[in-house]
Amino acid sequence: MIELGSTTRRAIDAAGLGPIREKLEAGVRLTFDDGVQLFNTPEVAAVGALANRVREQRFGDLTYFNRNLHVNATNVCEASCIFCSFARLKTGDPESYTMSLEQAIGRVTALREEFITEVHIVNGLNPDLPWEYYTDLLRGIKAERPDLHIKGFTAVEIHYFAEKFGKSYEQVLTELVEAGLGSLPGGGAEIFHPRARKKLCHDKVDGDGWLEVHRVAHRLGLRTNCTMLFGSIETLEERVDHLVRLRGLQDETGGFQTFIPLRFHNENNRLRRLPEPTGYDALRTMAVSRLMLDNMDHIKAYWIMLGIKLAQVSLAFGVDDLDGTVREERIYHMAGAKTPQELTRAELVQLIRDAGRVPVERDTLYHIVAEA
């Protein structure tokens, strides 16, 4: 067990977090009220120290990354989420696009000679595309690169497919797996609480439905990720509610492998008058997530939305994963992200080393590819 230094312990206790420290040291699960207290304390360094202790107990200095490619095949989307800068409501709207299958698969073809292990697919809810577009996309990618793991389609998309094409969640997932799907990303969770979700994204699957899609996926043997959009109109209590509900499903199924807090960006959407969450809030959210999600292995800092420097700092606030090389991300860049479109493997390795951690290249399912 990694012990806190006496100075750190005194600082944590002086911040009023002594009872929480004692629970963590005793292996006692934190409560909803504990989570609210952690979010409300002004002493973010104390919260970070607690989260870092948990992180180092599990992983020491190891920090994971992978080599991945993003494919966002269409941004046409029937949903009208007020925080979204990526979607366009109809085909033909300014800046709307839908790739042909040849174009989408061509993103993979172009990297035929490069080593990547994962393709990450997230799209809008496009009313003009048939079911076969998605299964043919998966089969085409697999034909081009059988070695690639395809992590694709959020729970929001799975729910949309089920409703649009008259299928159950199990049928949708089974047919996608047969076509080549390997796991689900965690997007579309946003905030589960009905008050916040009604304001943010009233016309897509609710929190219970999102959780049910992942429950079914886990029952079918799929590993999935999970997320939380933070820093828009939700309360701190609604953030904790979100974390507790994810923790509850993980108790039930054990199918989540990574949690990714997603920082709200305010450009080019209907919440542009709201300030974006501060770096302070982002670090605190990472740390609280690590402490509340005691049954989840990995906490990921998505450097695309967090920023490279803050992602580095987060490695001392409970985070053990920096995502991957990414390559041409669209969703957050259309919301004003100023980060690069991609990082090379060498750049990711150096970022991790500069933060005093040990880089470990993984695949999607956290099998170690190489220690860098």
N, C-alpha and C positions, 0 to 999 in steps of 0.2 A: 504494500500500500504506500502511495506517495503522501508524505506528511506535509502539511502547510508549515512554512516557517513561522516563527513566533511573531515577527513583525507583521506578516500578512494576516495571521490569525487575529492579532489585535485590531488591525484595520477593518477586517470583516466584522468583528464583534462590535467595534465602535460605530459601524454603519447600521447597527441594529439587526444584523443578519446572523447573530450567534446561534439562535435556535435552528435556523435553516442549515447552517454549517454542521451542527450536531446531528441533524437528521441525515444529511449526506454522509457523514462519517459513520453513522450507524446502519447505513443502507436502507433507510426508511424513505418511502416514496413521498415526494412533495405534493401538497394539496393545491387546490384551486387558489385558496387564499395566499399560500406561499408564492405562487406564480404572480399574483397581483402585487404582492409586496416587492418581489424582485424587479418588476417593471416600474414600480413607483419610486424605488430608492434612487436618490441622486448620485450615489456612489457607484458609478458604473465599473470602476476598477475593481471594487470588491466583488461585484457579481462576476466580472471577468475572471478573477482569481479562482473563484469556486468552480466556474465552468472549465477553466484550464486544468485544474486538478483532476476533474473527471476525464477530460480529454487525454491527459497524459497517463492516467491509470489504464485507460483502454489501449492507447496507441503509442505512448511515448512521444517521440518526435516525428513519427511517420506521417506523411501528408500525401494523399492520393490524388492522381490525375489520370486522364486518359486521352487518347487521340481520337477525336470524333468529328463528325460532319453534321451540320444542321441542314435539313431540307424543309422549307416552308412552301409547300406546293401551291397553295392558294391563300389569298387573304380576303376573298369574298366570304362574308359571314352574316347570317341572319340575326345573330345576337347583337344587342346594342349596349354592350358593357361601357359604362361612362368613363372608365379608366383606360380603355384600349385605344392605342394609336395605330395599331397594325391593321385592323379590319376595315373593309369597305362593304357597305350593305348590299350592293348589287353589282353583278357583272356589267362592266361598261362605265361604272363610276370612275372619276379621276383617281389615279394611282391604284386601281384594282388590278389584280392579275390572277391568272390561273395557268400554271405550267401544263403543257402537254406531258403525256407520260414519257415521251422521248426526252423532253427537256429535264424533267425531274430525275429520271434515271441517268441522264447524261451528267448530272452533278457527281454521281458516283463513278461513272465511266471515266471522267476527267482525272480521277485520282487512282486509276487502275495500278499505277506503278508506285503509289505511296502507301506507307503502312498506316492504316487507321483500323480501329477495332469496332467502331460504332457509328451508325447513322441514326440521327434523332429527327423524327418527323412530327411536326405539329402544324395544323392547318386551321383555317376558318371553317365555319359551318356553311358550306357552299350548297345552296339548294339546286344547283344546276348539274351536279355531278352524279353519275350512277354509282351504285355499290361496286361495280366491277372496276371502277377507276382505282379504288383503294386496294383491292386485292391484286389487281394487275400491277400496281405500283410496287407492292411488296414482292411479287413474283419476279418482276423485272429487275429489281435490285439484287435479289438473291441469285438470279441467273448471271448477273454481271459480277457480283462478288459474293460467292457462297459463304465466305469466311466472316462476313460482317454480321454483327448483332444488330438487329433493328429494334430500337426503342421508339415506339410511335403511338400516337393518338391518345390525347388526354381523355379523362373520364367524361368530360363534356362532349367530346366527339363520339365516344362510344354510346352515350345516352342518345345523342342526336341520330346516330345511325340506327339504333334500335327503334326509335319512334318513326323515323322517315321510311325505313325499309321493312317495318312490321316484324322485327325480330326481337328475341330476348337478349339481355346482356350476354348470357352464356353463348347463344348462337353467334352473335357478333364476334365475340372474342375467339370462339373456337374456329370460325372461318378465317379470321385474321391470322391466327396462329398457324393454321394449315397453309396459308399463303406465305408465311415467313416471319411473322411478328415474334419477337423474343421477350419483350417486357414493355411496361407502360411508364411513361414519364409522369410527373406529379402535377402538371399544370391544371388550371381551372378550379383549383380548390378555393382560391381567393380568401374570403372569410366565410365560415360556415354559418355564423349567427344570423338568424332570419332578418333582424333589423338592418344590419349592414349589407347583407346579400341582396335584399330587396332594392336598396338604393344603388348598389354597384352593378348588379347583373341580374335583373329581375326576370329576364326571359331565357335563361338557360338553366340547366339542372341545379336543383337546390343542394344544400349540404348533405342531406340524408341520401340523395341519389348519387352524389359523388362518392360517398363512402360505400354505398352498395355496389357500385361498379368495381371498386377496388376489392371489396369482399369477395365478389364472384371471381375476379381475376386471381386472387390468392387461392381460392378453392380449386381453380383449374391449374394451379402450380406456377402461375406467373409471378415473378417478383416485380414490384412497382416502387416508384418514388412518391413523395408527397411534398406539398408546398404550402406556403401561406403568403399572401400579398399583404405587406404591412406598410403603414404610414400614409394611408389615404383618409377615409372617414370613420374607420373602426375605432372603438374604445380599447383601452388596455385590457379591460375585462373580456372583451370579445376576442382578443388575441389569445388569452389564456384558455378560454372556452374552446377555441380552435385546437390548441395544442392538446388539451385534455381529451377531446374527441378522437384525434389521431392516435393518441396513446391507448385509448380504449380499443380501437380496432386492431392495433398492433398486439395488444394483450390477447385478442380473440384469434388472430390469424398468423401473426409473425411474418407477414408478407412484405412489409415495407423494408427497404434497405437504406434509404437516404431521405433526409428531410432538408428542403431548400427554402429558407426564408427569402422572399422576392421583394426587393425594395421598389416601392412605387416611384414611377417617373411621370412628370406632369406635362411634358411637351406634347402638343398636337392631339390633345384629348379634352374632354369636357370638364376635367378637374384641373385645368391648367392654372387656375387661380389659387389652388392649394399649394403651400410650400412642400417641397419634397422632404422626406425624413432625413434628419441629420446623420452624420457619421456616428455620433454618440448613440442615437437611437438604434441605428443598424447594428452596432457592436453589442449593445444591450440585448437586442432581440436575438442575435446569434447565441449569446451566452445563456439567456433564459431558456431558449429552445433546448440547448444541450442539457440543462439541469432538469427540465420538466419531462423530456422525452427519454426517460431512463431505460426504455426497452427498445430503443432504436439505435442501430450501430453508428450511423454516419450523419454528420451535419456538414452540409456543403455550402461554401460561399461561391455563388455564381458570379464570377469576376466581371462578366459582361454588364450586369446591372449594379454591382456594388462598387466597381472601380478597382483598378489593380492595386493601388496603395492600401485602400481600406481592406481589400481581400487579404493582403499580406498581414495586416494587423489582426484580422479576425482569427488567424491561426493561434493567437494567444487568448482567444475568447471562446474556446470550445469547438472551433471548426477543425476538421481533419481532412477536408476534400476541397479542391479548387475547380472542380469540373474538368474541362479539357481544352483542346485546341480550338474547338467550336467551328471555325470556318464559315464566314458569311452569315452571321446571325441577323435577322431582320426585325423581330418583334420588338426588342428593346431599343434598337437603333432608330426605329420609326417613332419611338417615344422620347428621343433626345439623348440616348446614351452616347457619351463621348469616348467610350473605350474603343480599342481596335476591333476590327471585324474578326480577327483571329490572332492567336499566339502560336508561335512554333513550340515544339517540344523543348528546345533548348531554352527558350524564354521562360516557359513555365518552370522548368527545373531551376533556373537561376532565381526566379522570384521566390520559390520555396526555400532554397538555400540561403538567400539573403535574409529571410525571416528566421533563420536559425533552426529550420526543420529539415527532415530527411525526405527527399522526393521518392515516391514509389509509383511507378506506372502500373495501372490496373486495366482490366477490361470492364465491361458494363456490370458484371456480377461480382466484381471485386476479387477476381482471381489476379494474382500478381503477375504482370508481364515482365517487369524488370525493376530493380532498384537502381535509380539513376545515380 
